[in-house]
């Protein structure tokens, strides 16, 4: 009877309807809402122009605050111009407060420009939350997924969805990964981007042809966000300025000022460009200096115990042929348990990151063993016919992520896993930790606490509204705006897309500064480097509209060229300096100083040994050549090793063939392995090759069993020997690298 009831037409109809309703509701729940918000203004024509206050005007506001007059006094002084400080400035200004932000170096010059470029909740954190029943990890993921959606809504031109592939090499991992990613989708709820899905082996290799096929079962694809971190930081700063904030880079806090009761009432600051010092008065001071938080806390209290334990996150940039343009890859189980992302970004591929203890430095460098560890992990997932070479590393950088200990916590408590807000007895408010994705929520919490701590309730005009504040450049932007730029100015398509995706509707203002190319096409947009879509007008815009003060500010944080290719940045440097000299009235001495300083900076970005500053054809060659000779050998001394992208220099293959023919004495001759070894020893470039490397190469090329070798095979051996000289470290060596910090304790600062 029961069986008949369950199999009746009515029961089957109800079950079918319920299944359809559940599936449809679930699909709607996980895919509701547009991926990109609509424009609020006409996107086919330039928006109203806006020129921010000059740096000198901003400095005058800071000077006036120290006069003692109540109406010139600041409500908030923020120290630190990274993601956190800029986010706090936007929040404070949008509440109607009189706020100023000072930065010792440049906006986003530290950790905020050296991230993995992801806007994510953190699938790894979710795994830890489930496996270890850690509620704090769960809350971190939940908050980050909510902020991820807001991130993409408030700065749509700077951020976008990115599918990320998890390759699967064991059948039991299929349900495990599927369940984890579906939980990630459900946790995002209505704010989910797209639903994760499984791929067959064939589809995975079609989508990601560079992937290793041996043992591949399939793949799972989930969605997260990606952004241009330094450009996002600049957009936050300029949005704060537009809302009424005062900002100044290259201004350093040298001392915190206190009243008779020991409460902080301002700071003494120094303009690092001129050396001038003055007092700044404020009702409250916020320390948002990331890895340098302890330095400010020590100013407040000389007996302060350090709360920051920085970890080094190393990333490398590889050519675009290492990954497809629209799909990232995540290696969730590396040789030592760390997570590696392998992502397309700005036309190239970035791989990282590492987690290892590191000292606090102004310009940290990526250690060679960490670079090679990343290369070795990349090699594990790519097809064997792709040579993963050290010479393909275009740029390498290290960012310091601050792990923080709450000074109010007992000594038995460990490092906080997201962020920490602390008010010291003197009234200094410190915000530290966290990650890019949650910058807005961190800023909101910070300002909520600051309003109470500094007694600003009567001075605010409204509560937090940053969930709906669209950043500068967003209002008149659309995904098709680049077409209007092409039609108006006659741009190259790649340049138009770059300007649209990095400046939003301000791309019109950039192009108003562009000069004709003098060519039939494109008509406008003179490139700084032929390989990348950056144009000369961007340098002028950076100086006039974005407070760029040095060549390093431009090539690293306004244009991102040093992150994509340190060599291309070096080659573009003379022209960048010439343009900035026109804008800022630099003399020859200042040009020389900029060239030397920026070249040293590029060494921290992985500039290849032996790189030489080029002499520009249109500049005064005399002083450039003289300047090069004064750079203390930084770039003009040829190093003993060089990581070249091409295996052979022009003409080198012909020279090798000629040497082989001369030794064999006939054009189509052959040589035995002993003779080949002798020939290599007679060529200076190969004289130092070890016997074991030679034997290893014979095995790799399949020539170990041959009695003799022809000219083509000899050239192949020479190519392999070059790769072996700069090959990634072996797994055995990789296991002996510096002890890693567990990723779940990295504060989410990927």
Buried (B, 14 or more C-beta within 10 A) or exposed (E): EEEEEEEEEEEEEEEEEEEEEEEEEEEEBBBEEEEBBEBEEEBBEBBEEEEBBEBEEBBEBBBBBBEEEEEBBBBBBBBBBBBBBBBBBBBBBBBBBBBBBBBBBBBBBBBBBBBBBBBBBBBBBBBBBBEEEBEEBBBBBBBBBBBBBBBBBBBBBBBBBBBBBBBBBEEEBBEEBBEBBBBBBEBBBEBBBBBBBBBEBEBBBEBBEBBBEEEBBBBBBBBBBBBBBBBBBBBBBBBBBBBEBBBBBBBBBEEBBBEEEEEBBBBBBBBBEEEEEBBBBBBBBBBBBBBBBBBBBEBBBEEBEBBBBBBBBBBBBBBBEBBBEEBBBBBBEBBBEBBBBBBBBBBBBBBBBBBBEBEBBEBBBBBEBBBBBBBBBBBBBBBEEBBBBBBBBBBBBBBBBBBBBBBEBEEEEEBBBBBBBBBBEBBBBBBBBBBBBBBBBBBBBBBBBBBEBBEBEEBBEEEBEBBEBBBBBBBBBBBEBBBBBBEBBBBBEBBBBBBBBBBBBBBBBBBEBBEEBEEEEBBBBBBBBEBBBBBBBBBBBBBBBBBBBBBBBBBBBBBBBBBBBBBBBBBBBBBBBBBBBEBEEBEEEBBBBBBBEBBBBBBBBBBBEBBBBBBBEEBEEEEBEEBBEEBEEBBBEEEEEEBBEEBBEEEBBEEBBEBBBEBBEEEEBBBEBEBBBEBBEEEEBBEEBEEEBBEBBBEBBEBEEBEBBBBEBBBBBBBBBBBBBBBBBEBEEBEEBBEBBEBBBBBBBB
